[in-house]
Every structure is written in C-alpha cells, then in structure tokens.
Amino acid sequence: MSTQSEPEMLRKAYEAFNAREIDAVLAMMLPDVDWPNGMEGGRVLGQENVRAYWKRQWQLVDPRVEPESFACEDAGRIVVRVHQVVRDLADSILLDHMVGHSYTFRDGLIARMDILDAD
C-alpha cells in the first residue's frame, strides 16, 4: 500500500465508491474486512461478500456518500462525518442526512467499518 494518510485513503475510497469502482475500494481493505450491512442489518465479512452486498444494494438504490470531516479517535480509529444521499432508481430522494462512519485499520488497510448514529 502507498504511504498516503488514512484520511486521504478514505477520501479516495468514498470517491471510488461513488464512481462504483468496486475493485479500487476493495483494494483498500483487508481480505477479511468486517463491514456493516446498512441496508439489511448485520455484518458482511470478507472482500467478496462486500462486493456482493454492494452489487445487491446498487440494484435497489443509488447511494452517494461525501465525507465532510475526519477525526482521529482512541484506539487508532478514524471517524468520518459523511453526507449521505440515497435515491431510488427513479432518482427520488429516499434519505438525505449526516451519518458517522468509524474505520479501524490494520497493516495500512481498512479492517472494519461501523455506522454511527447521525448527529
């Protein structure tokens, strides 16, 4: 992995997610990444399961996430304040709110992400 900072890596991950560049985002994650299933509940484990989850999600809705701020927390976590807009496939807004995403890194890659309550 490059020597870019974790916030810069996350900024690029959000850009790639919004562009639907799955492989670019997955390359920033550990193979056994632990990811929240914000649509159906529970957790998704591993890059290929995250890929499958996103593909299912994008067949139903069009989520866009724009990071607004990054904060370093205890235990090496990075919390990102995110503006999230979710549209249906007819382009009607279903959600438009702020949410927190908490990331844990290991070996320079994303190991876990958690969704925090909106502020």
ABEGO torsion letter per residue (X at the ends): XBABBAAAAAAAAAAAAAAGBAAAAAAABBAABBBBBAAAEEBBBEAAAAAAAAAAAAAABBBBBBBABBBBBBGGBBBBBBBBBBBBAAGBBABBBBBBBBBBBBGGBBABBBBBBBX
